[in-house]
Amino acid sequence: MKKLTSRIALAGLIVSGPAWALTGNDLINMIPQYEKSAGDFSGGMFLGYVVGVAETANGVLYCSKSGVTNGQNAAIVIKYLRNNPEKWANDANSLVLNALITAHPPCKSKT
């Protein structure tokens, strides 16, 4: 039941469009500051955004291997964004999810 509730909540998060939603364009513009210094506001915002999406989706939409760091997830998202500039106008949450789902294995069914 908890997994079903998590999936419903995550689906609502993905399809809802807040008034001020980030796009891939916003994320790609934050990457240079993140790479320069994650302690900078823009760099920290990029990492925080990736970590927030990753922690919400991990165990529900994908299951990352033990020991994967926030920095590794950020690198996965950076690579995905740089390789897909045609998608930058899309919502940031869907881009981060696509990057992480592509990079990490699906969760094993417990049925």
Secondary structure, 3 states (H helix, E strand, C coil): CHHHHHHHHHHHHHHCCCCCCCEHHHHHHHHHHHHHCCCCHHHHHHHHHHHHHHHHHECCCECCCCCCCHHHHHHHHHHHHHHCHHHCCCEHHHHHHHHHHHHCCCCCCCC
